Each structure stands twice: as structure tokens, then as C-alpha cells.
Amino acid sequence: MDYLWVGLGGFIGANARYALSSLIADRFGVEFPWHTLFINLTGSFLIGAIMAVLVDRSMLDSSLRLLIVVGFLGGYTTFSSYTFEAITLIERGDWTPALAYILASNLVGLLATVGGMAVVRATAR
């Protein structure tokens, strides 16, 4: 049954990523990977918020965690796309955008996770 929860969440997450990435790429172009950056940052925020709910509120239902965290967010976030796009920018010699992308993805991603946790914890009081 665990595989069903992960698979269902992954299916929904991957399709959400594809739809949202396509929308952002169509709107802003693909010269800079805004679409992947947005997905990774919102995924970081969501994992922070969801894990804060599941852990801080002792809602450790394993099926829910598998569906949302492992499945949906695993399918939604795009770390492998991020690394490929960062290397592509570097190979093109676009060092400033590459560095900005790497720093934003990592530093802002960490802050987004903390932000998600903080929002949930602040609203729980």
C-alpha cells in the first residue's frame, strides 16, 4: 500500500511541476531557469510547512507522509533539473547567472524551508 501512496503523490506532484513550469517558462522564457527555481523554492517552503505540521503537531500518519512528502513533493521538486541547468549556464560561460541561480536555489531554498516551518508554527499558537 505504501507504493500506492508514493506513486499517487508522485503522479500529482510531477504533473503539478510540469504544468506550473510550463506556465512560468511560457511567461518568462527559459534563458534563465526561473521555472525550476520557482518550483524548488516553493517545494522547499511546502516541505518545511508540511513537515512542521506532521512533526510538531504529532500527525505522523505514515500514509500521509508518504503521499505528500515522499510522493507529491518528490515528484514536484526538480533538483536534477536544477543541477543540469546550473551546469548548462556554466558551460555557456554565463557565470553570473549561474552563480546567482546556484546561490538562490540553495540559500533561498533553505530560507523557504525555514519560512514554511515558521508560518505553520506561528499559526499553531
Backbone as ProteinMPNN parsed JSONL, in Angstrom:
{"seq_chain_A": "MDYLWVGLGGFIGANARYALSSLIADRFGVEFPWHTLFINLTGSFLIGAIMAVLVDRSMLDSSLRLLIVVGFLGGYTTFSSYTFEAITLIERGDWTPALAYILASNLVGLLATVGGMAVVRATAR", "coords_chain_A": {"N_chain_A": [[0.82, -1.205, 0.0], [2.041, 1.183, 0.623], [3.542, 1.895, -1.647], [1.551, 2.624, -3.367], [0.607, 5.044, -2.248], [2.928, 6.65, -2.468], [3.287, 6.574, -5.25], [0.858, 7.708, -6.199], [1.01, 10.289, -5.062], [3.4, 11.129, -6.288], [2.654, 11.13, -8.999], [0.734, 13.188, -9.048], [2.309, 15.319, -8.094], [4.391, 15.474, -10.018], [2.951, 16.15, -12.296], [1.88, 18.585, -11.473], [4.236, 20.038, -11.251], [5.094, 20.026, -13.946], [2.98, 21.407, -15.243], [3.017, 23.929, -13.931], [5.692, 24.715, -14.334], [5.733, 24.889, -17.131], [3.919, 26.973, -17.547], [5.266, 29.125, -16.288], [7.686, 29.166, -17.75], [6.693, 29.761, -20.3], [5.78, 32.299, -19.822], [8.006, 33.784, -18.826], [10.206, 32.949, -20.273], [13.13, 30.892, -21.073], [15.795, 31.471, -20.856], [17.006, 32.106, -18.419], [16.606, 29.848, -15.789], [13.951, 30.332, -14.459], [11.599, 28.942, -14.006], [12.336, 26.419, -12.89], [13.688, 27.279, -10.606], [11.584, 28.542, -9.208], [9.894, 26.339, -8.718], [11.589, 24.739, -7.104], [11.97, 26.455, -4.895], [9.334, 26.89, -3.935], [8.713, 24.256, -3.406], [10.558, 23.751, -1.357], [9.563, 25.491, 0.61], [7.041, 24.336, 0.997], [7.733, 21.749, 1.938], [8.895, 22.404, 4.347], [6.709, 23.583, 5.714], [4.802, 21.477, 5.674], [6.151, 19.346, 6.946], [6.509, 20.527, 9.417], [3.873, 20.621, 10.289], [3.276, 17.854, 10.337], [5.224, 16.823, 12.116], [5.476, 18.66, 14.357], [2.87, 18.795, 15.235], [2.354, 16.278, 15.84], [1.262, 14.584, 13.895], [1.839, 12.035, 12.588], [1.055, 10.217, 10.627], [1.889, 7.637, 8.611], [1.037, 7.065, 6.007], [0.06, 9.504, 5.084], [2.382, 11.068, 5.155], [3.924, 9.673, 3.275], [2.353, 10.033, 0.966], [2.26, 12.885, 0.644], [4.851, 14.093, 1.282], [6.993, 12.315, 0.406], [5.913, 11.336, -2.034], [4.247, 13.464, -3.483], [5.848, 15.907, -3.116], [8.32, 14.855, -3.806], [7.888, 14.291, -6.482], [7.259, 16.822, -7.35], [9.374, 18.698, -6.815], [12.513, 19.644, -8.316], [15.308, 18.859, -8.332], [17.224, 17.52, -9.879], [16.841, 18.677, -12.383], [17.571, 21.266, -11.747], [20.367, 20.993, -11.187], [21.34, 20.233, -13.708], [20.625, 22.478, -15.272], [22.133, 24.454, -14.018], [24.747, 23.604, -14.616], [24.595, 23.822, -17.394], [24.366, 26.621, -17.718], [26.902, 27.326, -16.75], [28.574, 26.006, -18.599], [27.938, 27.474, -20.862], [29.257, 29.717, -20.299], [28.033, 31.63, -18.821], [28.564, 32.919, -16.178], [27.773, 34.712, -14.101], [24.839, 34.605, -14.059], [24.738, 31.839, -13.504], [25.976, 31.575, -10.992], [24.248, 33.188, -9.483], [21.895, 31.705, -9.725], [22.604, 29.246, -8.516], [23.228, 30.116, -5.892], [20.767, 31.312, -5.164], [19.012, 29.122, -5.376], [20.014, 27.386, -3.408], [20.528, 28.924, -0.96], [18.188, 30.561, -0.698], [16.37, 28.53, -0.917], [16.831, 27.083, 1.452], [16.05, 29.077, 3.273], [13.371, 29.283, 2.509], [12.376, 26.814, 3.356], [12.708, 27.058, 6.149], [11.008, 29.244, 6.433], [8.511, 28.119, 5.727], [8.193, 26.336, 7.858], [8.136, 28.19, 9.966], [5.823, 29.71, 9.407], [3.789, 27.802, 9.756], [4.224, 27.098, 12.439], [3.802, 29.544, 13.685], [1.124, 30.013, 13.209], [0.007, 28.032, 14.638], [-0.203, 28.708, 17.212]], "CA_chain_A": [[0.0, 0.0, 0.0], [2.925, 2.357, 0.665], [3.898, 2.262, -3.016], [0.39, 3.306, -3.954], [0.608, 6.426, -1.752], [4.058, 7.354, -3.087], [3.004, 6.692, -6.685], [-0.221, 8.679, -6.387], [1.566, 11.616, -4.778], [4.375, 11.447, -7.332], [1.908, 11.431, -10.219], [0.14, 14.527, -8.889], [3.397, 16.288, -7.967], [5.089, 15.624, -11.299], [2.066, 16.89, -13.203], [1.827, 19.968, -10.98], [5.507, 20.659, -11.649], [5.092, 20.223, -15.394], [2.021, 22.466, -15.592], [3.491, 25.213, -13.417], [6.938, 25.046, -15.046], [5.374, 25.308, -18.492], [3.294, 28.292, -17.439], [6.304, 30.111, -15.958], [8.607, 29.246, -18.896], [5.997, 30.484, -21.369], [5.634, 33.702, -19.42], [9.283, 34.463, -18.592], [11.266, 32.412, -21.11], [13.985, 29.863, -20.483], [17.202, 31.882, -20.805], [17.33, 31.847, -17.012], [15.622, 28.834, -15.395], [13.022, 30.808, -13.421], [10.599, 27.911, -13.743], [12.894, 25.431, -11.958], [13.951, 27.972, -9.35], [10.305, 28.719, -8.528], [9.446, 25.022, -8.252], [12.431, 24.322, -5.984], [11.731, 27.301, -3.717], [8.012, 26.595, -3.379], [8.815, 22.909, -2.837], [11.254, 23.887, -0.077], [8.607, 26.084, 1.542], [6.0, 23.349, 1.303], [8.235, 20.663, 2.78], [9.033, 22.962, 5.7], [5.375, 23.745, 6.306], [4.15, 20.178, 5.85], [6.847, 18.586, 7.989], [6.196, 21.159, 10.701], [2.539, 20.137, 10.665], [3.325, 16.431, 10.64], [6.075, 16.55, 13.276], [5.154, 19.494, 15.503], [1.51, 18.521, 15.7], [2.309, 14.823, 16.043], [0.409, 13.954, 12.89], [2.843, 11.241, 11.896], [0.454, 9.153, 9.837], [2.888, 7.308, 7.59], [0.437, 7.148, 4.672], [0.0, 10.922, 4.728], [3.756, 11.498, 4.885], [4.331, 9.068, 2.002], [1.592, 10.672, -0.111], [2.574, 14.31, 0.444], [6.271, 14.444, 1.306], [7.787, 11.471, -0.491], [5.287, 11.275, -3.35], [3.957, 14.744, -4.137], [6.994, 16.814, -3.162], [9.369, 14.187, -4.573], [7.562, 14.485, -7.894], [7.12, 18.25, -7.633], [10.649, 19.409, -6.837], [13.263, 19.349, -9.534], [16.723, 19.06, -8.067], [18.034, 17.061, -11.004], [16.756, 19.724, -13.411], [18.36, 22.39, -11.239], [21.799, 20.77, -11.378], [21.618, 20.255, -15.142], [20.531, 23.855, -15.755], [23.285, 25.191, -13.488], [25.9, 23.212, -15.428], [24.391, 24.401, -18.725], [24.745, 28.031, -17.622], [28.361, 27.378, -16.602], [29.178, 25.618, -19.88], [27.739, 28.577, -21.806], [30.075, 30.835, -19.854], [27.17, 32.587, -18.126], [28.977, 32.716, -14.797], [26.97, 35.492, -13.153], [23.547, 33.947, -13.852], [24.94, 30.518, -12.898], [26.22, 31.779, -9.564], [23.005, 33.688, -8.891], [20.955, 30.578, -9.699], [23.072, 28.294, -7.506], [23.05, 30.723, -4.572], [19.334, 31.471, -4.887], [18.413, 27.8, -5.166], [20.453, 26.801, -2.141], [20.296, 29.778, 0.207], [16.774, 30.924, -0.589], [15.678, 27.269, -0.665], [16.909, 26.839, 2.902], [15.193, 30.069, 3.925], [11.976, 28.936, 2.226], [12.023, 25.714, 4.249], [12.545, 27.654, 7.471], [9.798, 30.066, 6.351], [7.349, 27.23, 5.795], [8.079, 25.865, 9.246], [7.773, 29.326, 10.817], [4.423, 30.057, 9.157], [2.949, 26.804, 10.402], [4.384, 27.191, 13.895], [3.202, 30.801, 14.154], [-0.333, 29.914, 13.14], [-0.428, 26.981, 15.559], [-0.281, 29.254, 18.592]], "C_chain_A": [[0.862, 1.268, 0.0], [3.288, 2.831, -0.737], [2.759, 2.986, -3.721], [0.361, 4.768, -3.531], [1.722, 7.238, -2.401], [3.78, 7.585, -4.57], [1.93, 7.718, -6.985], [0.28, 10.098, -6.158], [2.549, 12.053, -5.843], [3.715, 11.83, -8.644], [1.344, 12.851, -10.161], [1.237, 15.59, -8.843], [4.121, 16.535, -9.275], [4.236, 16.401, -12.295], [1.908, 18.338, -12.766], [3.095, 20.711, -11.385], [5.504, 20.969, -13.133], [4.177, 21.382, -15.793], [2.538, 23.838, -15.159], [4.779, 25.653, -14.106], [6.646, 25.552, -16.449], [4.784, 26.708, -18.491], [4.346, 29.376, -17.201], [7.276, 30.275, -17.131], [7.976, 29.99, -20.05], [5.937, 31.972, -21.068], [6.968, 34.448, -19.372], [10.428, 33.977, -19.466], [12.138, 31.425, -20.361], [15.474, 30.237, -20.484], [17.768, 31.717, -19.405], [16.247, 30.903, -16.505], [14.718, 29.261, -14.227], [12.033, 29.726, -13.013], [11.108, 26.876, -12.737], [13.173, 26.057, -10.603], [12.661, 28.131, -8.549], [9.807, 27.401, -7.948], [10.265, 24.592, -7.037], [12.178, 25.152, -4.733], [10.36, 27.041, -3.107], [7.991, 25.187, -2.789], [9.511, 22.927, -1.493], [10.321, 24.463, 0.981], [7.567, 25.048, 1.975], [6.509, 22.218, 2.183], [8.456, 21.153, 4.206], [7.696, 23.056, 6.401], [4.738, 22.395, 6.611], [4.833, 19.355, 6.928], [6.629, 19.206, 9.36], [4.824, 20.709, 11.187], [2.619, 18.689, 11.12], [4.112, 16.129, 11.914], [5.624, 17.34, 14.497], [3.775, 19.196, 16.079], [1.264, 17.025, 15.87], [1.325, 14.126, 15.124], [1.302, 13.086, 12.009], [2.245, 10.054, 11.142], [1.372, 8.851, 8.663], [2.311, 7.385, 6.175], [0.393, 8.588, 4.187], [1.381, 11.447, 4.376], [4.226, 10.936, 3.544], [3.636, 9.747, 0.828], [2.111, 12.077, -0.393], [4.071, 14.568, 0.315], [7.071, 13.624, 0.301], [7.219, 11.504, -1.909], [5.148, 12.628, -4.023], [5.193, 15.63, -4.242], [8.187, 16.194, -3.886], [9.149, 14.334, -6.068], [7.548, 15.946, -8.305], [8.462, 18.958, -7.734], [11.544, 18.858, -7.937], [14.765, 19.515, -9.35], [17.595, 18.605, -9.233], [17.986, 18.057, -12.156], [17.608, 20.916, -13.012], [19.849, 22.171, -11.513], [22.176, 20.807, -12.857], [21.61, 21.686, -15.679], [21.685, 24.708, -15.239], [24.533, 24.872, -14.311], [25.792, 23.789, -16.838], [24.777, 25.871, -18.738], [26.266, 28.176, -17.535], [29.037, 27.053, -17.928], [29.02, 26.695, -20.949], [28.597, 29.786, -21.444], [29.273, 31.923, -19.156], [27.392, 32.472, -16.621], [28.127, 33.489, -13.797], [25.578, 34.899, -12.975], [23.683, 32.578, -13.187], [25.126, 30.649, -11.395], [24.965, 32.272, -8.853], [21.997, 32.551, -8.732], [21.326, 29.577, -8.606], [22.855, 28.855, -6.104], [21.572, 30.861, -4.207], [18.691, 30.12, -4.595], [18.769, 27.235, -3.804], [20.116, 27.668, -0.94], [18.822, 30.125, 0.384], [15.929, 29.671, -0.363], [15.687, 26.913, 0.811], [16.011, 27.816, 3.663], [13.715, 29.778, 3.694], [11.513, 27.787, 3.115], [11.799, 26.228, 5.662], [11.276, 28.507, 7.51], [8.537, 29.235, 6.438], [7.118, 26.71, 7.199], [7.595, 26.986, 10.153], [6.308, 29.718, 10.65], [3.507, 29.081, 9.887], [3.024, 26.927, 11.913], [3.739, 28.462, 14.45], [1.679, 30.728, 14.162], [-0.886, 28.868, 14.095], [-0.646, 27.513, 16.961], [-1.515, 30.017, 18.82]], "O_chain_A": [[0.468, 2.296, -0.551], [3.336, 4.034, -0.992], [2.984, 3.853, -4.565], [0.118, 5.645, -4.361], [1.503, 8.37, -2.832], [4.015, 8.679, -5.084], [2.067, 8.511, -7.917], [0.013, 10.998, -6.953], [2.542, 13.211, -6.262], [4.165, 12.752, -9.324], [1.468, 13.616, -11.117], [1.115, 16.639, -9.476], [4.433, 17.678, -9.607], [4.755, 17.22, -13.053], [1.81, 19.229, -13.61], [3.041, 21.866, -11.807], [5.876, 22.072, -13.534], [4.564, 22.236, -16.59], [2.499, 24.794, -15.933], [4.942, 26.83, -14.426], [7.241, 26.53, -16.901], [5.118, 27.53, -19.344], [4.315, 30.425, -17.844], [7.649, 31.398, -17.471], [8.649, 30.775, -20.718], [6.034, 32.801, -21.973], [7.064, 35.593, -19.815], [11.522, 34.539, -19.407], [11.925, 31.153, -19.179], [16.318, 29.406, -20.149], [18.889, 31.239, -19.234], [15.068, 31.137, -16.77], [14.717, 28.643, -13.162], [11.672, 29.602, -11.843], [10.376, 26.498, -11.823], [12.926, 25.44, -9.567], [12.645, 27.881, -7.344], [9.347, 27.359, -6.807], [9.701, 24.13, -6.045], [12.173, 24.614, -3.626], [10.235, 26.977, -1.884], [7.324, 24.948, -1.782], [9.113, 22.206, -0.579], [10.289, 23.984, 2.114], [7.259, 24.909, 3.159], [5.798, 21.768, 3.082], [8.232, 20.412, 5.163], [7.566, 22.653, 7.556], [4.193, 22.198, 7.697], [4.158, 18.728, 7.744], [6.571, 18.491, 10.361], [4.643, 20.445, 12.376], [2.087, 18.337, 12.173], [3.711, 15.274, 12.703], [5.41, 16.76, 15.562], [3.555, 19.336, 17.283], [0.129, 16.573, 16.022], [0.638, 13.188, 15.529], [1.493, 13.375, 10.828], [2.875, 9.002, 11.039], [1.606, 9.713, 7.816], [3.029, 7.735, 5.239], [0.658, 8.863, 3.016], [1.536, 12.188, 3.405], [4.858, 11.647, 2.763], [4.266, 10.007, -0.197], [2.374, 12.421, -1.545], [4.513, 15.19, -0.65], [7.75, 14.184, -0.559], [7.964, 11.68, -2.873], [5.832, 12.917, -5.005], [5.552, 16.06, -5.338], [8.976, 16.905, -4.507], [10.102, 14.483, -6.833], [7.794, 16.274, -9.465], [8.668, 19.746, -8.657], [11.346, 17.744, -8.42], [15.417, 20.225, -10.116], [18.601, 19.244, -9.538], [18.992, 18.26, -12.837], [18.289, 21.507, -13.85], [20.52, 23.07, -12.019], [23.219, 21.353, -13.218], [22.489, 22.063, -16.453], [22.165, 25.593, -15.948], [25.291, 25.776, -14.664], [26.799, 24.202, -17.413], [25.444, 26.326, -19.667], [26.846, 29.052, -18.176], [29.969, 27.745, -18.337], [29.863, 26.82, -21.838], [28.657, 30.76, -22.194], [29.781, 33.02, -18.926], [26.527, 31.995, -15.885], [27.796, 32.956, -12.738], [25.156, 34.699, -11.836], [22.829, 32.196, -12.387], [24.507, 29.921, -10.618], [24.655, 31.825, -7.749], [21.323, 32.456, -7.706], [20.462, 29.116, -7.861], [22.354, 28.154, -5.225], [21.173, 30.563, -3.081], [17.904, 29.999, -3.656], [17.917, 26.667, -3.121], [19.481, 27.196, 0.003], [18.273, 30.0, 1.479], [14.894, 29.731, 0.302], [14.669, 26.49, 1.359], [15.299, 27.422, 4.586], [12.894, 30.002, 4.583], [10.373, 27.788, 3.579], [10.81, 25.873, 6.304], [10.551, 28.495, 8.504], [7.596, 29.6, 7.141], [5.983, 26.649, 7.672], [6.742, 26.767, 11.013], [5.628, 30.023, 11.629], [2.56, 29.493, 10.558], [2.0, 26.866, 12.594], [3.194, 28.456, 15.554], [1.028, 31.316, 15.025], [-2.091, 28.814, 14.338], [-1.218, 26.824, 17.805], [-1.729, 30.534, 19.917]]}, "name": "protein", "num_of_chains": 1, "seq": "MDYLWVGLGGFIGANARYALSSLIADRFGVEFPWHTLFINLTGSFLIGAIMAVLVDRSMLDSSLRLLIVVGFLGGYTTFSSYTFEAITLIERGDWTPALAYILASNLVGLLATVGGMAVVRATAR"}
